[in-house]
Amino acid sequence: MYSLPEKMVHSSSPIITNIVPSLPVPPLKQTCELYLSFLEPIVEAEELKQTEILVEEFLKAGGVGERLQRGLERKASNTENWLTDDYVKFEYLDRRKPVVVYSNHGMVLPHMNFRNKQEQISDTLPVEYMGGKPLCMKQYDRVLSSCRIPGPKTDTLVFHAKTSNAPKHISVVHNCQFFVLDVYNSDGTLLTVDQLYVQLERICKASPQTTTEPVGILTTQNRDVWSRTYSSLIQDETNKESLSAIERSIFTVCLDRATPQEPDEMRSSAILQILHGGGSQCNSGNRWFDKGLQFVIGEDGTCGYNKLLTIIIITSTLQTNSKYVLTIVHFNLPVHTYRHRDMLINFSLLHRMARDLNLRVTVFEHFGKNYLKAHKMSPDAFVQMALQLAYYRMYQQCCSTFEPASLRMFKLGRVAGIHSTSKASATFVKAFDDPNIKNSVKVDLLDKAIKAHKWYTHMAVNGQAIEGHLLGLRMQTGEENISMPELFTDSSFTKAFNYQISTSQVISKSSSLPCVGPETPDIYDVCYSVLSDRISLIVSRFEPPNTCKVKNAECLIEAMVDALLDMRTMLELQEAV
């Protein structure tokens, strides 16, 4: 059974640990009933009947469901969080797709107008806050001085921040060449901004454009391929030391060269630069995508961060002076080895990924949070219902949709799933374009759909979501040495959790833009930010050549705009009555 390293489990602030409760195990019957309700709008009637039979069997007194539930409750009583380890392993470490785009997320920070290289390296990144609320200290342990290490079947996470020999350096990459920069003085204080500027300037001067192999490109590979390459690399002592220096570094700073972009595509270009670096011909080799946190600063003013697995806030005060150390990181990569061939192959694969990722950004300026609150509508739920309507208009069916909800009120809490597609939302979208249904009825159906969404959100943030519970029960079969119940192998289960749309809301008062890609090639990823007077929409999807353009990312974003406008018209017609 997978477990997180001991230093991760025991290195939190005692204050936070004492006041934050453990994640509860939801009642088994409740989860099964909610599961059936969730399935109703997204599976066929015959499939639902079959699943109802499987649920009834699963819930039998003294049956497999009760046994798994008891095991999960025992686990909950003996651990700080019964779900997190399994969630991290199942959702991230076991997956063999590249981390770039499929797993790593990021954020484009407000654009900086750098006039020259000096401004690029001396500017400071703005600090962001999460509602002014303190975060669990374990989030810091998991991101700063952290790295993902490739393995043959599953990856591991390493955390160095709380070790006895905690790192005091960051890694900096410029023109695909890596450097180690000590950021602490001998007295334990941090370098000043001026000192950091001098060192970053030295790095830029020491790393002109060369034919150096872009070793960072290797971290964009399929995880099994990267695991084999990694194992070969560390056979060389120089490579082993260099990899360790990058992996142990507090975070990585990526100083990017400018990339060509059209004026009307600056926002989407910036997102793609943070998300994957723009491809093998741009800045993708100027990264180490296995790092817990990378700050990206481009010559053209693009600034942001790319992160591994979790969202964090970093605050630090830069202080006084002393000595500092700057070291270049060397790799031994003989040209006539399979490692070089792997790199050339990966150039092609990364180029294809960058080419096929279709991403569209639009700012909907007709209304925003103020208008929706004036109509007593939840802004998040309203946008989710507009998305449901847009998808239904495109496909004439409802689909499984995921929205994350924070579980940070619980120890080691990560995210729970809000299932935006409900019986209420399905009823609303199917009625919306029906001319035989009165406008007042449609308004009432929207109100019911929004209330249902708010209820599911409440359940999720309070640890009662179905997906995590079902995952825990499923993983518990291994602990109990029980054959996998049919409930977890039938077609309904696959449809339920193979989402067609993955969504996320970014709560920000600035012009920051989220950088998130679709987790699988055949789904839409939708990010949105509801501001006072506008709504930012970002939709992405993989679209290889010859893909049907009628249902691409641009079509969905246009359908969302139409849905938002039509829903406003519906509300205004009701007001006029």
PEWO-V609065 format. One record per helix or strand of 2 or more residues. SS is the DSSP state (H for helix, E for strand). FROM is the first residue (numbers start at 1). LEN is the number of residues. Records with the same first field share a line. If there is no record, write none. Layout:
SS->FROM-LEN, FROM-LEN
//
This chain:
H->6-5, 14-6, 28-12, 45-14, 64-15, 84-10, 117-6, 138-6, 193-14, 215-6, 223-11, 237-12, 263-14, 338-19, 369-6, 379-17, 423-10, 439-23, 466-15, 486-3, 491-7, 549-3, 553-24
E->105-5, 146-4, 156-4, 169-6, 177-6, 252-5, 293-6, 303-5, 326-3, 357-8, 401-6, 415-5, 501-5, 513-3, 524-7, 535-8
//
